[in-house]
Amino acid sequence: MLLLLFLATFVLVLEIPGPLWLIFITGILSGIVVNIFNVICLTILSALIESEKLSRISYSDSSGSYVLHPIGIAIAGPLADQITPELTLLYGSGLMYLLIFISLLFPSVRNLKLIEAE
């Protein structure tokens, strides 16, 4: 979950006036980190979920992501029109930081132990 802080930082850097190289570096790092995060999530799913149930759970997880992503984009556009793009990016990155830290409050997230599925 800590890896996702790079993505939230990239969104924050987009809002802050700064040099183009900073946006470039944080964008590359966040792209790398998101891919590493996805590999870790898939590895955890395959290690913790029985193989008979893995496809259904993977489908539910993926479809939730595919549904929420366009909804977030659909909300962001009108929100940027109402409160400015800068504030939308600032609030979006703040929400990302908040949700990441909230997820880390759960011991099951912080202390995840991989055990082979039977």
N, CA, C and O atoms as a GROMACS GRO file, in nm:
protein
  472
    1MET      N    1   0.082  -0.120   0.000
    1MET     CA    2   0.000   0.000   0.000
    1MET      C    3   0.087   0.127   0.000
    1MET      O    4   0.050   0.229  -0.057
    2LEU      N    5   0.201   0.116   0.064
    2LEU     CA    6   0.290   0.233   0.067
    2LEU      C    7   0.337   0.271  -0.073
    2LEU      O    8   0.366   0.388  -0.098
    3LEU      N    9   0.346   0.174  -0.162
    3LEU     CA   10   0.387   0.204  -0.299
    3LEU      C   11   0.291   0.301  -0.367
    3LEU      O   12   0.333   0.382  -0.450
    4LEU      N   13   0.165   0.293  -0.332
    4LEU     CA   14   0.066   0.380  -0.395
    4LEU      C   15   0.085   0.527  -0.358
    4LEU      O   16   0.027   0.615  -0.421
    5LEU      N   17   0.164   0.554  -0.257
    5LEU     CA   18   0.194   0.694  -0.223
    5LEU      C   19   0.263   0.766  -0.339
    5LEU      O   20   0.249   0.887  -0.354
    6PHE      N   21   0.337   0.691  -0.422
    6PHE     CA   22   0.400   0.751  -0.540
    6PHE      C   23   0.294   0.802  -0.637
    6PHE      O   24   0.312   0.909  -0.696
    7LEU      N   25   0.186   0.728  -0.654
    7LEU     CA   26   0.079   0.770  -0.745
    7LEU      C   27   0.011   0.896  -0.691
    7LEU      O   28  -0.016   0.989  -0.767
    8ALA      N   29  -0.017   0.899  -0.562
    8ALA     CA   30  -0.079   1.017  -0.502
    8ALA      C   31   0.014   1.138  -0.514
    8ALA      O   32  -0.032   1.251  -0.535
    9THR      N   33   0.143   1.114  -0.501
    9THR     CA   34   0.241   1.223  -0.514
    9THR      C   35   0.244   1.275  -0.657
    9THR      O   36   0.257   1.395  -0.679
   10PHE      N   37   0.233   1.186  -0.754
   10PHE     CA   38   0.229   1.229  -0.894
   10PHE      C   39   0.110   1.321  -0.919
   10PHE      O   40   0.123   1.424  -0.986
   11VAL      N   41  -0.007   1.284  -0.867
   11VAL     CA   42  -0.126   1.368  -0.884
   11VAL      C   43  -0.104   1.504  -0.816
   11VAL      O   44  -0.145   1.607  -0.869
   12LEU      N   45  -0.039   1.504  -0.701
   12LEU     CA   46  -0.009   1.630  -0.631
   12LEU      C   47   0.090   1.715  -0.711
   12LEU      O   48   0.073   1.837  -0.719
   13VAL      N   49   0.190   1.653  -0.769
   13VAL     CA   50   0.290   1.726  -0.848
   13VAL      C   51   0.225   1.789  -0.971
   13VAL      O   52   0.267   1.896  -1.015
   14LEU      N   53   0.124   1.725  -1.027
   14LEU     CA   54   0.054   1.784  -1.141
   14LEU      C   55  -0.014   1.916  -1.103
   14LEU      O   56  -0.032   2.003  -1.188
   15GLU      N   57  -0.051   1.929  -0.978
   15GLU     CA   58  -0.120   2.050  -0.931
   15GLU      C   59  -0.022   2.163  -0.899
   15GLU      O   60  -0.055   2.280  -0.917
   16ILE      N   61   0.096   2.129  -0.851
   16ILE     CA   62   0.193   2.228  -0.806
   16ILE      C   63   0.270   2.283  -0.927
   16ILE      O   64   0.323   2.205  -1.006
   17PRO      N   65   0.275   2.414  -0.943
   17PRO     CA   66   0.357   2.467  -1.052
   17PRO      C   67   0.504   2.432  -1.027
   17PRO      O   68   0.559   2.462  -0.921
   18GLY      N   69   0.565   2.369  -1.124
   18GLY     CA   70   0.703   2.328  -1.107
   18GLY      C   71   0.763   2.289  -1.240
   18GLY      O   72   0.699   2.300  -1.344
   19PRO      N   73   0.885   2.245  -1.236
   19PRO     CA   74   0.953   2.210  -1.361
   19PRO      C   75   0.895   2.084  -1.425
   19PRO      O   76   0.844   1.994  -1.357
   20LEU      N   77   0.905   2.079  -1.555
   20LEU     CA   78   0.854   1.966  -1.631
   20LEU      C   79   0.925   1.836  -1.595
   20LEU      O   80   0.864   1.729  -1.596
   21TRP      N   81   1.054   1.844  -1.563
   21TRP     CA   82   1.129   1.723  -1.530
   21TRP      C   83   1.074   1.656  -1.405
   21TRP      O   84   1.079   1.534  -1.393
   22LEU      N   85   1.021   1.735  -1.310
   22LEU     CA   86   0.963   1.678  -1.188
   22LEU      C   87   0.837   1.598  -1.221
   22LEU      O   88   0.816   1.489  -1.166
   23ILE      N   89   0.754   1.652  -1.309
   23ILE     CA   90   0.634   1.579  -1.352
   23ILE      C   91   0.676   1.452  -1.424
   23ILE      O   92   0.617   1.346  -1.403
   24PHE      N   93   0.777   1.462  -1.510
   24PHE     CA   94   0.826   1.348  -1.586
   24PHE      C   95   0.876   1.237  -1.494
   24PHE      O   96   0.839   1.121  -1.511
   25ILE      N   97   0.960   1.272  -1.398
   25ILE     CA   98   1.019   1.172  -1.307
   25ILE      C   99   0.911   1.108  -1.220
   25ILE      O  100   0.907   0.986  -1.205
   26THR      N  101   0.823   1.190  -1.161
   26THR     CA  102   0.719   1.133  -1.075
   26THR      C  103   0.620   1.050  -1.157
   26THR      O  104   0.566   0.951  -1.107
   27GLY      N  105   0.596   1.089  -1.282
   27GLY     CA  106   0.507   1.011  -1.368
   27GLY      C  107   0.566   0.874  -1.399
   27GLY      O  108   0.495   0.774  -1.394
   28ILE      N  109   0.695   0.871  -1.431
   28ILE     CA  110   0.761   0.743  -1.458
   28ILE      C  111   0.762   0.656  -1.332
   28ILE      O  112   0.730   0.537  -1.338
   29LEU      N  113   0.798   0.715  -1.219
   29LEU     CA  114   0.801   0.638  -1.094
   29LEU      C  115   0.664   0.585  -1.057
   29LEU      O  116   0.651   0.470  -1.014
   30SER      N  117   0.562   0.666  -1.072
   30SER     CA  118   0.427   0.620  -1.036
   30SER      C  119   0.381   0.510  -1.131
   30SER      O  120   0.312   0.417  -1.088
   31GLY      N  121   0.416   0.518  -1.259
   31GLY     CA  122   0.381   0.411  -1.353
   31GLY      C  123   0.448   0.280  -1.316
   31GLY      O  124   0.385   0.174  -1.320
   32ILE      N  125   0.576   0.287  -1.281
   32ILE     CA  126   0.650   0.167  -1.240
   32ILE      C  127   0.588   0.109  -1.113
   32ILE      O  128   0.568  -0.012  -1.102
   33VAL      N  129   0.560   0.196  -1.018
   33VAL     CA  130   0.508   0.153  -0.889
   33VAL      C  131   0.369   0.090  -0.902
   33VAL      O  132   0.339  -0.009  -0.836
   34VAL      N  133   0.284   0.147  -0.988
   34VAL     CA  134   0.150   0.090  -1.007
   34VAL      C  135   0.160  -0.050  -1.066
   34VAL      O  136   0.086  -0.139  -1.027
   35ASN      N  137   0.252  -0.068  -1.159
   35ASN     CA  138   0.271  -0.203  -1.216
   35ASN      C  139   0.324  -0.301  -1.112
   35ASN      O  140   0.280  -0.416  -1.108
   36ILE      N  141   0.417  -0.258  -1.030
   36ILE     CA  142   0.467  -0.344  -0.922
   36ILE      C  143   0.354  -0.377  -0.825
   36ILE      O  144   0.340  -0.492  -0.782
   37PHE      N  145   0.274  -0.277  -0.791
   37PHE     CA  146   0.160  -0.298  -0.701
   37PHE      C  147   0.063  -0.401  -0.759
   37PHE      O  148   0.015  -0.489  -0.688
   38ASN      N  149   0.034  -0.390  -0.889
   38ASN     CA  150  -0.057  -0.486  -0.953
   38ASN      C  151  -0.001  -0.628  -0.949
   38ASN      O  152  -0.075  -0.723  -0.924
   39VAL      N  153   0.129  -0.642  -0.974
   39VAL     CA  154   0.191  -0.776  -0.968
   39VAL      C  155   0.182  -0.831  -0.826
   39VAL      O  156   0.153  -0.949  -0.807
   40ILE      N  157   0.208  -0.747  -0.727
   40ILE     CA  158   0.200  -0.792  -0.588
   40ILE      C  159   0.056  -0.833  -0.553
   40ILE      O  160   0.035  -0.936  -0.488
   41CYS      N  161  -0.042  -0.754  -0.596
   41CYS     CA  162  -0.182  -0.789  -0.569
   41CYS      C  163  -0.220  -0.922  -0.632
   41CYS      O  164  -0.283  -1.005  -0.567
   42LEU      N  165  -0.181  -0.942  -0.757
   42LEU     CA  166  -0.214  -1.069  -0.823
   42LEU      C  167  -0.142  -1.186  -0.757
   42LEU      O  168  -0.198  -1.296  -0.747
   43THR      N  169  -0.020  -1.164  -0.713
   43THR     CA  170   0.054  -1.269  -0.643
   43THR      C  171  -0.013  -1.304  -0.511
   43THR      O  172  -0.027  -1.422  -0.477
   44ILE      N  173  -0.055  -1.203  -0.438
   44ILE     CA  174  -0.123  -1.226  -0.310
   44ILE      C  175  -0.254  -1.300  -0.333
   44ILE      O  176  -0.286  -1.394  -0.260
   45LEU      N  177  -0.330  -1.257  -0.434
   45LEU     CA  178  -0.456  -1.326  -0.463
   45LEU      C  179  -0.432  -1.473  -0.496
   45LEU      O  180  -0.502  -1.561  -0.445
   46SER      N  181  -0.335  -1.499  -0.580
   46SER     CA  182  -0.312  -1.638  -0.619
   46SER      C  183  -0.256  -1.722  -0.505
   46SER      O  184  -0.274  -1.844  -0.503
   47ALA      N  185  -0.188  -1.659  -0.410
   47ALA     CA  186  -0.133  -1.734  -0.296
   47ALA      C  187  -0.237  -1.759  -0.188
   47ALA      O  188  -0.230  -1.860  -0.117
   48LEU      N  189  -0.332  -1.669  -0.173
   48LEU     CA  190  -0.428  -1.680  -0.062
   48LEU      C  191  -0.562  -1.741  -0.100
   48LEU      O  192  -0.636  -1.786  -0.013
   49ILE      N  193  -0.594  -1.743  -0.228
   49ILE     CA  194  -0.726  -1.790  -0.271
   49ILE      C  195  -0.712  -1.928  -0.335
   49ILE      O  196  -0.620  -1.954  -0.412
   50GLU      N  197  -0.805  -2.017  -0.300
   50GLU     CA  198  -0.805  -2.151  -0.359
   50GLU      C  199  -0.822  -2.140  -0.510
   50GLU      O  200  -0.896  -2.054  -0.558
   51SER      N  201  -0.755  -2.226  -0.584
   51SER     CA  202  -0.755  -2.217  -0.730
   51SER      C  203  -0.896  -2.228  -0.790
   51SER      O  204  -0.923  -2.169  -0.894
   52GLU      N  205  -0.984  -2.303  -0.724
   52GLU     CA  206  -1.121  -2.318  -0.775
   52GLU      C  207  -1.198  -2.185  -0.768
   52GLU      O  208  -1.289  -2.163  -0.847
   53LYS      N  209  -1.162  -2.099  -0.675
   53LYS     CA  210  -1.234  -1.972  -0.656
   53LYS      C  211  -1.160  -1.853  -0.715
   53LYS      O  212  -1.215  -1.743  -0.720
   54LEU      N  213  -1.038  -1.873  -0.758
   54LEU     CA  214  -0.952  -1.761  -0.799
   54LEU      C  215  -1.010  -1.684  -0.918
   54LEU      O  216  -1.005  -1.561  -0.917
   55SER      N  217  -1.062  -1.751  -1.018
   55SER     CA  218  -1.112  -1.680  -1.136
   55SER      C  219  -1.232  -1.592  -1.100
   55SER      O  220  -1.243  -1.480  -1.151
   56ARG      N  221  -1.321  -1.641  -1.014
   56ARG     CA  222  -1.438  -1.560  -0.976
   56ARG      C  223  -1.396  -1.438  -0.895
   56ARG      O  224  -1.448  -1.329  -0.915
   57ILE      N  225  -1.304  -1.457  -0.803
   57ILE     CA  226  -1.259  -1.345  -0.719
   57ILE      C  227  -1.179  -1.245  -0.802
   57ILE      O  228  -1.193  -1.124  -0.785
   58SER      N  229  -1.095  -1.295  -0.893
   58SER     CA  230  -1.020  -1.205  -0.981
   58SER      C  231  -1.114  -1.125  -1.069
   58SER      O  232  -1.093  -1.006  -1.092
   59TYR      N  233  -1.219  -1.190  -1.119
   59TYR     CA  234  -1.319  -1.122  -1.201
   59TYR      C  235  -1.388  -1.012  -1.121
   59TYR      O  236  -1.404  -0.900  -1.170
   60SER      N  237  -1.429  -1.042  -0.999
   60SER     CA  238  -1.496  -0.943  -0.916
   60SER      C  239  -1.404  -0.825  -0.887
   60SER      O  240  -1.446  -0.710  -0.892
   61ASP      N  241  -1.279  -0.854  -0.857
   61ASP     CA  242  -1.182  -0.749  -0.828
   61ASP      C  243  -1.159  -0.662  -0.952
   61ASP      O  244  -1.161  -0.539  -0.942
   62SER      N  245  -1.138  -0.723  -1.065
   62SER     CA  246  -1.112  -0.648  -1.189
   62SER      C  247  -1.234  -0.569  -1.234
   62SER      O  248  -1.222  -0.453  -1.273
   63SER      N  249  -1.352  -0.630  -1.229
   63SER     CA  250  -1.471  -0.559  -1.275
   63SER      C  251  -1.501  -0.439  -1.186
   63SER      O  252  -1.548  -0.337  -1.234
   64GLY      N  253  -1.474  -0.450  -1.057
   64GLY     CA  254  -1.490  -0.335  -0.968
   64GLY      C  255  -1.398  -0.221  -1.009
   64GLY      O  256  -1.439  -0.105  -1.007
   65SER      N  257  -1.276  -0.254  -1.044
   65SER     CA  258  -1.181  -0.152  -1.088
   65SER      C  259  -1.226  -0.090  -1.220
   65SER      O  260  -1.219   0.032  -1.237
   66TYR      N  261  -1.271  -0.174  -1.313
   66TYR     CA  262  -1.312  -0.122  -1.444
   66TYR      C  263  -1.439  -0.039  -1.436
   66TYR      O  264  -1.461   0.048  -1.521
   67VAL      N  265  -1.522  -0.063  -1.338
   67VAL     CA  266  -1.644   0.016  -1.322
   67VAL      C  267  -1.612   0.148  -1.252
   67VAL      O  268  -1.662   0.253  -1.292
   68LEU      N  269  -1.530   0.143  -1.149
   68LEU     CA  270  -1.501   0.264  -1.070
   68LEU      C  271  -1.414   0.364  -1.145
   68LEU      O  272  -1.428   0.485  -1.126
   69HIS      N  273  -1.324   0.316  -1.229
   69HIS     CA  274  -1.234   0.406  -1.302
   69HIS      C  275  -1.312   0.507  -1.389
   69HIS      O  276  -1.289   0.627  -1.375
   70PRO      N  277  -1.403   0.463  -1.477
   70PRO     CA  278  -1.478   0.560  -1.557
   70PRO      C  279  -1.569   0.650  -1.474
   70PRO      O  280  -1.594   0.765  -1.510
   71ILE      N  281  -1.620   0.597  -1.362
   71ILE     CA  282  -1.704   0.681  -1.276
   71ILE      C  283  -1.621   0.794  -1.218
   71ILE      O  284  -1.666   0.909  -1.212
   72GLY      N  285  -1.499   0.763  -1.174
   72GLY     CA  286  -1.410   0.866  -1.122
   72GLY      C  287  -1.378   0.972  -1.227
   72GLY      O  288  -1.376   1.091  -1.196
   73ILE      N  289  -1.354   0.929  -1.349
   73ILE     CA  290  -1.326   1.024  -1.457
   73ILE      C  291  -1.450   1.109  -1.486
   73ILE      O  292  -1.439   1.229  -1.510
   74ALA      N  293  -1.567   1.046  -1.486
   74ALA     CA  294  -1.690   1.119  -1.512
   74ALA      C  295  -1.719   1.223  -1.404
   74ALA      O  296  -1.778   1.327  -1.432
   75ILE      N  297  -1.677   1.196  -1.282
   75ILE     CA  298  -1.696   1.291  -1.172
   75ILE      C  299  -1.591   1.402  -1.178
   75ILE      O  300  -1.621   1.518  -1.148
   76ALA      N  301  -1.469   1.367  -1.216
   76ALA     CA  302  -1.358   1.464  -1.212
   76ALA      C  303  -1.379   1.580  -1.308
   76ALA      O  304  -1.348   1.694  -1.273
   77GLY      N  305  -1.431   1.554  -1.426
   77GLY     CA  306  -1.451   1.662  -1.524
   77GLY      C  307  -1.545   1.771  -1.475
   77GLY      O  308  -1.506   1.887  -1.470
   78PRO      N  309  -1.668   1.735  -1.440
   78PRO     CA  310  -1.760   1.838  -1.388
   78PRO      C  311  -1.710   1.903  -1.259
   78PRO      O  312  -1.732   2.022  -1.236
   79LEU      N  313  -1.642   1.824  -1.175
   79LEU     CA  314  -1.588   1.881  -1.052
   79LEU      C  315  -1.482   1.987  -1.083
   79LEU      O  316  -1.478   2.092  -1.019
   80ALA      N  317  -1.396   1.959  -1.181
   80ALA     CA  318  -1.294   2.056  -1.221
   80ALA      C  319  -1.358   2.183  -1.276
   80ALA      O  320  -1.306   2.293  -1.255
   81ASP      N  321  -1.471   2.169  -1.346
   81ASP     CA  322  -1.542   2.288  -1.395
   81ASP      C  323  -1.597   2.371  -1.281
   81ASP      O  324  -1.600   2.494  -1.290
   82GLN      N  325  -1.639   2.304  -1.174
   82GLN     CA  326  -1.700   2.375  -1.061
   82GLN      C  327  -1.597   2.439  -0.968
   82GLN      O  328  -1.616   2.552  -0.924
   83ILE      N  329  -1.486   2.368  -0.938
   83ILE     CA  330  -1.393   2.418  -0.834
   83ILE      C  331  -1.251   2.442  -0.886
   83ILE      O  332  -1.161   2.463  -0.805
   84THR      N  333  -1.228   2.439  -1.013
   84THR     CA  334  -1.099   2.455  -1.082
   84THR      C  335  -1.022   2.323  -1.088
   84THR      O  336  -1.029   2.241  -0.996
   85PRO      N  337  -0.949   2.303  -1.197
   85PRO     CA  338  -0.869   2.182  -1.211
   85PRO      C  339  -0.763   2.166  -1.101
   85PRO      O  340  -0.736   2.055  -1.057
   86GLU      N  341  -0.705   2.277  -1.057
   86GLU     CA  342  -0.601   2.271  -0.954
   86GLU      C  343  -0.655   2.215  -0.823
   86GLU      O  344  -0.593   2.129  -0.761
   87LEU      N  345  -0.772   2.265  -0.782
   87LEU     CA  346  -0.832   2.215  -0.658
   87LEU      C  347  -0.877   2.070  -0.673
   87LEU      O  348  -0.871   1.993  -0.577
   88THR      N  349  -0.922   2.034  -0.792
   88THR     CA  350  -0.962   1.894  -0.816
   88THR      C  351  -0.843   1.802  -0.798
   88THR      O  352  -0.855   1.697  -0.735
   89LEU      N  353  -0.727   1.840  -0.854
   89LEU     CA  354  -0.606   1.759  -0.837
   89LEU      C  355  -0.563   1.756  -0.691
   89LEU      O  356  -0.523   1.651  -0.640
   90LEU      N  357  -0.570   1.870  -0.624
   90LEU     CA  358  -0.531   1.876  -0.483
   90LEU      C  359  -0.621   1.788  -0.397
   90LEU      O  360  -0.572   1.710  -0.315
   91TYR      N  361  -0.752   1.799  -0.416
   91TYR     CA  362  -0.845   1.716  -0.339
   91TYR      C  363  -0.831   1.568  -0.376
   91TYR      O  364  -0.841   1.481  -0.290
   92GLY      N  365  -0.808   1.541  -0.503
   92GLY     CA  366  -0.790   1.402  -0.547
   92GLY      C  367  -0.668   1.339  -0.485
   92GLY      O  368  -0.674   1.225  -0.438
   93SER      N  369  -0.556   1.411  -0.484
   93SER     CA  370  -0.436   1.355  -0.421
   93SER      C  371  -0.455   1.342  -0.270
   93SER      O  372  -0.410   1.244  -0.210
   94GLY      N  373  -0.522   1.438  -0.209
   94GLY     CA  374  -0.549   1.429  -0.065
   94GLY      C  375  -0.636   1.309  -0.033
   94GLY      O  376  -0.613   1.241   0.067
   95LEU      N  377  -0.737   1.284  -0.118
   95LEU     CA  378  -0.823   1.167  -0.098
   95LEU      C  379  -0.744   1.038  -0.113
   95LEU      O  380  -0.766   0.942  -0.039
   96MET      N  381  -0.652   1.035  -0.210
   96MET     CA  382  -0.569   0.917  -0.229
   96MET      C  383  -0.482   0.892  -0.106
   96MET      O  384  -0.474   0.779  -0.057
   97TYR      N  385  -0.416   0.997  -0.057
   97TYR     CA  386  -0.334   0.982   0.064
   97TYR      C  387  -0.418   0.931   0.180
   97TYR      O  388  -0.378   0.839   0.252
   98LEU      N  389  -0.535   0.991   0.198
   98LEU     CA  390  -0.623   0.953   0.308
   98LEU      C  391  -0.664   0.806   0.300
   98LEU      O  392  -0.656   0.733   0.399
   99LEU      N  393  -0.707   0.762   0.182
   99LEU     CA  394  -0.751   0.623   0.167
   99LEU      C  395  -0.636   0.524   0.184
   99LEU      O  396  -0.656   0.415   0.238
  100ILE      N  397  -0.518   0.561   0.140
  100ILE     CA  398  -0.401   0.473   0.158
  100ILE      C  399  -0.372   0.458   0.307
  100ILE      O  400  -0.350   0.347   0.356
  101PHE      N  401  -0.371   0.569   0.378
  101PHE     CA  402  -0.340   0.562   0.521
  101PHE      C  403  -0.452   0.493   0.600
  101PHE      O  404  -0.424   0.424   0.698
  102ILE      N  405  -0.577   0.511   0.559
  102ILE     CA  406  -0.687   0.440   0.625
  102ILE      C  407  -0.671   0.290   0.606
  102ILE      O  408  -0.691   0.213   0.700
  103SER      N  409  -0.634   0.248   0.485
  103SER     CA  410  -0.616   0.104   0.462
  103SER      C  411  -0.505   0.047   0.549
  103SER      O  412  -0.509  -0.069   0.589
  104LEU      N  413  -0.404   0.129   0.578
  104LEU     CA  414  -0.293   0.083   0.662
  104LEU      C  415  -0.330   0.075   0.810
  104LEU      O  416  -0.254   0.021   0.890
  105LEU      N  417  -0.447   0.128   0.848
  105LEU     CA  418  -0.492   0.114   0.986
  105LEU      C  419  -0.537  -0.028   1.018
  105LEU      O  420  -0.542  -0.067   1.134
  106PHE      N  421  -0.570  -0.105   0.915
  106PHE     CA  422  -0.616  -0.242   0.935
  106PHE      C  423  -0.497  -0.335   0.954
  106PHE      O  424  -0.410  -0.343   0.866
  107PRO      N  425  -0.491  -0.406   1.067
  107PRO     CA  426  -0.380  -0.498   1.091
  107PRO      C  427  -0.368  -0.604   0.982
  107PRO      O  428  -0.257  -0.649   0.951
  108SER      N  429  -0.482  -0.646   0.924
  108SER     CA  430  -0.475  -0.749   0.820
  108SER      C  431  -0.404  -0.698   0.694
  108SER      O  432  -0.352  -0.778   0.617
  109VAL      N  433  -0.401  -0.569   0.674
  109VAL     CA  434  -0.326  -0.512   0.561
  109VAL      C  435  -0.180  -0.495   0.599
  109VAL      O  436  -0.090  -0.530   0.522
  110ARG      N  437  -0.156  -0.440   0.718
  110ARG     CA  438  -0.018  -0.416   0.761
  110ARG      C  439   0.062  -0.544   0.784
  110ARG      O  440   0.181  -0.550   0.754
  111ASN      N  441  -0.004  -0.646   0.836
  111ASN     CA  442   0.066  -0.769   0.877
  111ASN      C  443   0.034  -0.887   0.788
  111ASN      O  444   0.026  -1.000   0.835
  112LEU      N  445   0.016  -0.862   0.661
  112LEU     CA  446  -0.022  -0.969   0.568
  112LEU      C  447   0.086  -1.076   0.562
  112LEU      O  448   0.203  -1.047   0.538
  113LYS      N  449   0.045  -1.197   0.583
  113LYS     CA  450   0.136  -1.313   0.576
  113LYS      C  451   0.087  -1.402   0.462
  113LYS      O  452  -0.030  -1.439   0.456
  114LEU      N  453   0.177  -1.436   0.373
  114LEU     CA  454   0.141  -1.523   0.262
  114LEU      C  455   0.150  -1.668   0.306
  114LEU      O  456   0.254  -1.714   0.353
  115ILE      N  457   0.040  -1.739   0.289
  115ILE     CA  458   0.034  -1.881   0.319
  115ILE      C  459  -0.015  -1.949   0.192
  115ILE      O  460  -0.111  -1.903   0.131
  116GLU      N  461   0.046  -2.056   0.154
  116GLU     CA  462   0.005  -2.127   0.032
  116GLU      C  463  -0.141  -2.172   0.042
  116GLU      O  464  -0.182  -2.230   0.142
  117ALA      N  465  -0.218  -2.146  -0.062
  117ALA     CA  466  -0.356  -2.197  -0.069
  117ALA      C  467  -0.351  -2.346  -0.092
  117ALA      O  468  -0.263  -2.397  -0.161
  118GLU      N  469  -0.446  -2.416  -0.033
  118GLU     CA  470  -0.449  -2.561  -0.047
  118GLU      C  471  -0.534  -2.605  -0.163
  118GLU      O  472  -0.546  -2.725  -0.188
   0.00000   0.00000   0.00000
